[in-house]
Amino acid sequence: MTKLTLSMEKEVVEQAKRLAAERGTSVSRLVSDFVQSLAAHASPKHRRPREIGPLTRQAIGIGRDIPQDKDYKDLIEEALLEKYGLSK
Protein backbone atom coordinates (compact mmCIF):
# COMPACT_ATOMS: atom_id res chain seq x y z
CA MET A 1 0.00 0.00 0.00
CA THR A 2 1.21 3.54 -0.83
CA LYS A 3 0.68 6.57 1.37
CA LEU A 4 -1.00 9.65 -0.15
CA THR A 5 -1.34 13.11 1.37
CA LEU A 6 -4.39 15.13 0.34
CA SER A 7 -5.36 18.73 0.97
CA MET A 8 -9.02 19.52 1.57
CA GLU A 9 -11.14 22.15 3.20
CA LYS A 10 -11.58 21.52 6.92
CA GLU A 11 -15.32 20.97 6.48
CA VAL A 12 -14.70 18.30 3.83
CA VAL A 13 -12.24 16.51 6.12
CA GLU A 14 -14.84 16.50 8.90
CA GLN A 15 -17.50 15.17 6.52
CA ALA A 16 -15.13 12.42 5.36
CA LYS A 17 -14.40 11.41 8.95
CA ARG A 18 -18.10 11.38 9.81
CA LEU A 19 -19.00 9.33 6.72
CA ALA A 20 -16.21 6.85 7.36
CA ALA A 21 -17.29 6.42 11.00
CA GLU A 22 -20.93 5.90 9.95
CA ARG A 23 -19.82 3.19 7.53
CA GLY A 24 -17.39 1.57 9.95
CA THR A 25 -14.38 2.19 7.73
CA SER A 26 -11.40 4.51 7.44
CA VAL A 27 -11.16 7.74 5.48
CA SER A 28 -8.45 6.08 3.39
CA ARG A 29 -10.77 3.19 2.49
CA LEU A 30 -13.63 5.62 1.80
CA VAL A 31 -11.50 7.65 -0.63
CA SER A 32 -10.04 4.50 -2.20
CA ASP A 33 -13.51 3.03 -2.79
CA PHE A 34 -14.72 6.32 -4.22
CA VAL A 35 -11.85 6.56 -6.71
CA GLN A 36 -12.29 2.92 -7.75
CA SER A 37 -16.00 3.53 -8.27
CA LEU A 38 -15.29 6.58 -10.45
CA ALA A 39 -12.75 4.65 -12.48
CA ALA A 40 -15.13 1.72 -13.00
CA HIS A 41 -17.92 3.99 -14.21
CA ALA A 42 -15.58 5.94 -16.49
CA SER A 43 -14.51 2.77 -18.30
CA PRO A 44 -16.20 2.46 -21.72
CA LYS A 45 -16.97 -1.23 -21.12
CA HIS A 46 -19.02 -0.30 -18.03
CA ARG A 47 -20.93 2.54 -19.65
CA ARG A 48 -24.51 1.90 -20.55
CA PRO A 49 -26.71 4.11 -22.66
CA ARG A 50 -28.86 6.48 -20.69
CA GLU A 51 -32.58 6.15 -20.97
CA ILE A 52 -34.57 9.07 -22.25
CA GLY A 53 -37.09 10.20 -19.68
CA PRO A 54 -40.79 10.56 -20.50
CA LEU A 55 -40.74 14.36 -20.33
CA THR A 56 -37.82 14.53 -22.73
CA ARG A 57 -39.57 12.11 -25.09
CA GLN A 58 -42.72 14.21 -25.01
CA ALA A 59 -40.84 17.48 -25.44
CA ILE A 60 -39.00 16.29 -28.54
CA GLY A 61 -41.93 14.32 -29.89
CA ILE A 62 -40.50 10.81 -30.14
CA GLY A 63 -42.43 7.62 -29.47
CA ARG A 64 -41.90 5.06 -26.75
CA ASP A 65 -39.96 2.43 -28.70
CA ILE A 66 -36.33 3.14 -29.50
CA PRO A 67 -34.60 0.75 -31.91
CA GLN A 68 -31.69 -1.04 -30.24
CA ASP A 69 -29.36 -0.21 -33.16
CA LYS A 70 -29.87 3.56 -32.76
CA ASP A 71 -28.11 5.88 -30.34
CA TYR A 72 -30.56 7.98 -28.34
CA LYS A 73 -28.62 11.16 -29.16
CA ASP A 74 -29.12 10.53 -32.88
CA LEU A 75 -32.83 9.95 -32.30
CA ILE A 76 -33.15 13.19 -30.37
CA GLU A 77 -31.33 15.08 -33.11
CA GLU A 78 -33.53 13.54 -35.83
CA ALA A 79 -36.71 14.26 -33.89
CA LEU A 80 -35.78 17.88 -33.26
CA LEU A 81 -34.79 18.43 -36.89
CA GLU A 82 -38.09 16.94 -38.05
CA LYS A 83 -40.16 18.79 -35.45
CA TYR A 84 -38.74 22.19 -36.36
CA GLY A 85 -38.53 21.55 -40.12
CA LEU A 86 -34.74 21.74 -40.29
CA SER A 87 -32.31 19.63 -42.24
CA LYS A 88 -28.76 18.52 -41.54
C-alpha positions in Angstrom: 0.0 0.0 0.0 1.2 3.5 -0.8 0.7 6.6 1.4 -1.0 9.6 -0.2 -1.3 13.1 1.4 -4.4 15.1 0.3 -5.4 18.7 1.0 -9.0 19.5 1.6 -11.1 22.2 3.2 -11.6 21.5 6.9 -15.3 21.0 6.5 -14.7 18.3 3.8 -12.2 16.5 6.1 -14.8 16.5 8.9 -17.5 15.2 6.5 -15.1 12.4 5.4 -14.4 11.4 8.9 -18.1 11.4 9.8 -19.0 9.3 6.7 -16.2 6.9 7.4 -17.3 6.4 11.0 -20.9 5.9 10.0 -19.8 3.2 7.5 -17.4 1.6 9.9 -14.4 2.2 7.7 -11.4 4.5 7.4 -11.2 7.7 5.5 -8.4 6.1 3.4 -10.8 3.2 2.5 -13.6 5.6 1.8 -11.5 7.6 -0.6 -10.0 4.5 -2.2 -13.5 3.0 -2.8 -14.7 6.3 -4.2 -11.8 6.6 -6.7 -12.3 2.9 -7.7 -16.0 3.5 -8.3 -15.3 6.6 -10.4 -12.7 4.6 -12.5 -15.1 1.7 -13.0 -17.9 4.0 -14.2 -15.6 5.9 -16.5 -14.5 2.8 -18.3 -16.2 2.5 -21.7 -17.0 -1.2 -21.1 -19.0 -0.3 -18.0 -20.9 2.5 -19.6 -24.5 1.9 -20.6 -26.7 4.1 -22.7 -28.9 6.5 -20.7 -32.6 6.1 -21.0 -34.6 9.1 -22.3 -37.1 10.2 -19.7 -40.8 10.6 -20.5 -40.7 14.4 -20.3 -37.8 14.5 -22.7 -39.6 12.1 -25.1 -42.7 14.2 -25.0 -40.8 17.5 -25.4 -39.0 16.3 -28.5 -41.9 14.3 -29.9 -40.5 10.8 -30.1 -42.4 7.6 -29.5 -41.9 5.1 -26.7 -40.0 2.4 -28.7 -36.3 3.1 -29.5 -34.6 0.8 -31.9 -31.7 -1.0 -30.2 -29.4 -0.2 -33.2 -29.9 3.6 -32.8 -28.1 5.9 -30.3 -30.6 8.0 -28.3 -28.6 11.2 -29.2 -29.1 10.5 -32.9 -32.8 10.0 -32.3 -33.1 13.2 -30.4 -31.3 15.1 -33.1 -33.5 13.5 -35.8 -36.7 14.3 -33.9 -35.8 17.9 -33.3 -34.8 18.4 -36.9 -38.1 16.9 -38.0 -40.2 18.8 -35.5 -38.7 22.2 -36.4 -38.5 21.6 -40.1 -34.7 21.7 -40.3 -32.3 19.6 -42.2 -28.8 18.5 -41.5 
